[in-house]
Amino acid sequence: QVQLQESGGGSVQAGGSLRLSCVATGNTNRNPCMAWFRQALGKEREPVAHMSRGAGSGLYADSVQGRFTISRDNYKNTLYLQMNSLKPEDTGMYYCATGLSIGEYCFTRLAKAYEYRYWGQGTQVTVSS
């Protein structure tokens, strides 16, 4: 079992920045891939970025490439998402996820929501124009 807790959401104007954090506790060693998802009102939950433990960089959705940066501190079991140049379309609930098949590192593609077993409660990001 893994427990995830996100923080760092808030309300910003377009062009602003936010940094999200996700602290993982529990059996983190068997779940090396961690990801950020987001869900806008009335829309499906979509992957934003993922990163494996020990990886030098992450994989991003086209919509955030060049604006968002995923990183992790493995000693603190914490995943981060630095979000710059925010747009109104970035508004939504942001979730941290982990738990692909046991021991599975991140795929070469962004995994879908149903492929992850563990989720945080989410943190709201609102970007106004």
N, C-alpha and C positions, 0 to 999 in steps of 0.2 A: 504494500500500500504506500501511496505517496500523497502527501497533502501539499496544496499549493495556495499561496496567498499573494494576490496582486495588490499594488499600491501605486500612487503617483498620478492618477487621473485628475482631470480638472477641466476648467473652461478657459479657453484661450481664443484670441483673435487669429484670423487667417495670417499665416506667415510666422506665427509663434512656434514655440518649442515646448515639449514635455518629455520627461523621462519616466518610464514605467519600470517597476521592479516586481519580481516574482520570487518569493522565497519558497524553496522546496524542503520538505522534511519527510522523514521516513526512508523507504528503500530506494534512495536516489541512485545508488551505484548500478542497479540493474536496469535503469532507464536513462541511457545516455543522451537521448534526443529530447530537446525541449523546444517548444514553439510558441509563437504568439498568434492568436486568432482575433478577429473582430466581427462584430455583428451589429449592423445598422437596423433601425426599427423596421420591421416588416421584411427583412431580408435574411438570407441564409448566413450561417456562420462561415467566414472565409479565412483561409490561412494568410498570414501577413509575412512571417519569416520563421525560420527554424535554424537551430545550431546544435551540433553534437558536442559532447564533452571532448575537449582536446582539439577541436577544430580551430583553425585560424580565422575563419570567417563563416558567415551564414548564407542562406539562400533566401531570396526575397520575392514577393509578388511584384509583378511589373508595375503595379499602381503605386508602390512605395519605394521602388529602387532609386537609390541616389538621395533619398530624403530621410529614410529610417536606417538605423544601425542597430543590429542585435549583438549582444555580447553577454558573457557569463563569467562569474567569479565562482570557480568550482570549490574554493575553500569555504566560501560563504553559502554555497548551494543556492546562488541567486542568479536569475536571468534578468537581463535589462533590455529595454527597447528605447533608444534615443530617437525621438521624433522631431524632425526639423521641417521648416517650411510647410507647416500644417495647412490643410485645405478644409473647407466645410465638408467635403465628401469623406474626410477621415473620421467624422463623427460616428461614435458607436460605443458599444461595450467591448472592452478589450479583455481577452482571456489568455491565461497561460495554460499550456497543456504539456503533458508528457505521457509516456506509457504506450509506445508501440509494442510489438511483440517483445517478450522478455529479452533484454540484451541487445535489442535492435538499435543500430545507429540511424541517424536521419537518412531518408531516401535521397536519391538524386533529383527527385521532384518534391514539391510541397505536398505532404500528406493531407488527406481530407479529415474533417472533424471526427467522423465515425471511426477513424483508425487509431485515435488516442483514447486511452482508458481513464486518465486522471485529468481533472480540471479544477481550476480555481473558481472563485465566485465572480470574478470580473471587476474591472474598474472602468468608470465612465469617462469618456473623452468627448468633449463638446467643442467644436471649432465654429466660431461665428464669423460671418463675412463683414 
